[in-house]
Amino acid sequence: MVIRMSKEAMAKIREAEERAREIIEEAEKNASLMIASAEKNASDLRAETERITGEELKSTLEAMRKKSDGLIEKSISEAEAEADELLAKADMKTLSAVKKIVWEIIEG
């Protein structure tokens, strides 16, 4: 049995095929737009993340600099205090030695 399609059925098939092509084209177009948008969003997010990370690193570095400066100042102050103490002890010993030498000269 041979089935013959009417012109109307053939036209409907052609319309359906054309509509399918249009749907595919629209889907491809939408997919391309979505990909481009996602790539831009990813790029923007990466740039923002890099900016924030850079700011955080600068802040951390500045805090570390301040802390190290404070430690350096503390070390310098402690060393100066220790040096002053040693000088005072040396002065006292020198004075004591001078007194002994003078006393020995007078006694001697």
Summary of the structure (lengths in Angstrom):
residues: 108
radius of gyration: 45.7
end to end distance: 152.5
largest distance: 152.5
contacts: 202
relative contact order: 0.03
helix: 94%
strand: 0%
